[in-house]
Amino acid sequence: MPDQPPKPENPFSQVPVEITVSVGRARPRISDLLQLEKNAVLRLDKRVIDPVELYVGDKLIARGELIEQSGPDEGQLAVRLTEIADLGESLRP
């Protein structure tokens, strides 16, 4: 079988995208929002141990768990991916 030439790089592969990490949602009434003060607690629909969701735009791309970096990036939040969504052909070259 002859060597095949390498596939040309997809021109979009170097375009940066913004990923949004969703840790939970809240649905307060506007009247409740207007009463919020410093140190108020806004309860979310998820627990600390629940997975977070990663989105590009409104497309779910993965789930994971929040972790705290160590070493030179100590204290920085990060996400350890635990599940990759089936993207089909929508985001892949």
C-alpha positions in Angstrom: 0.0 0.0 0.0 1.6 3.3 -1.1 2.2 6.1 1.4 -0.7 8.5 1.4 0.1 12.2 1.5 -0.7 13.9 4.8 -4.1 15.5 5.0 -4.0 19.2 4.8 -4.7 21.0 8.1 -8.2 22.3 8.4 -8.0 26.1 8.2 -10.4 26.4 11.1 -8.3 24.2 13.5 -6.4 27.2 14.8 -9.4 29.4 15.4 -10.0 29.9 19.2 -13.4 29.2 20.6 -14.9 30.3 23.9 -16.1 27.4 26.1 -18.7 28.1 28.8 -18.7 25.9 31.9 -22.1 25.7 33.5 -22.1 24.8 37.2 -25.8 25.2 37.7 -28.8 27.4 37.1 -31.1 29.5 39.4 -34.6 30.8 38.6 -35.3 33.4 41.2 -38.2 35.9 40.8 -37.2 39.4 39.9 -38.5 40.6 43.2 -36.1 38.2 44.9 -33.2 39.5 42.8 -34.0 43.0 43.7 -33.6 42.1 47.4 -30.2 40.5 47.0 -27.4 42.1 49.1 -23.8 41.5 49.7 -23.2 38.0 51.1 -26.6 36.8 49.9 -26.7 33.2 48.7 -28.3 32.3 45.4 -29.2 28.6 45.4 -28.4 26.6 42.3 -30.1 23.5 41.0 -26.9 21.4 41.3 -24.7 20.1 44.2 -21.0 20.7 44.4 -20.3 17.0 43.5 -22.5 17.1 40.4 -20.8 17.2 37.0 -20.4 20.6 35.2 -21.3 21.0 31.5 -19.1 22.5 28.8 -20.7 24.4 26.0 -19.5 26.0 22.7 -22.3 28.5 22.1 -25.5 26.5 23.0 -24.0 23.2 21.9 -23.1 20.7 24.8 -19.6 19.4 24.1 -18.6 17.7 27.3 -19.2 17.1 31.0 -16.6 17.0 33.7 -15.7 17.8 37.3 -14.2 21.0 38.7 -10.7 20.7 40.1 -8.2 23.1 41.6 -4.9 23.2 39.9 -1.7 22.7 41.9 1.9 23.7 41.2 2.5 27.0 39.5 -1.2 27.4 38.7 -2.3 26.6 42.3 -5.7 27.9 43.1 -6.8 28.1 39.4 -10.0 26.3 38.6 -10.0 23.7 35.8 -12.2 21.0 34.5 -11.3 17.3 34.3 -13.4 15.9 31.4 -15.3 12.8 32.2 -17.6 12.6 29.2 -17.3 13.9 25.6 -20.6 14.5 23.8 -21.3 12.8 20.5 -20.6 15.7 18.2 -21.1 13.9 15.0 -19.9 16.0 12.2 -21.1 19.3 13.7 -17.7 20.4 15.1 -15.2 18.0 13.6 -13.3 18.6 10.4 
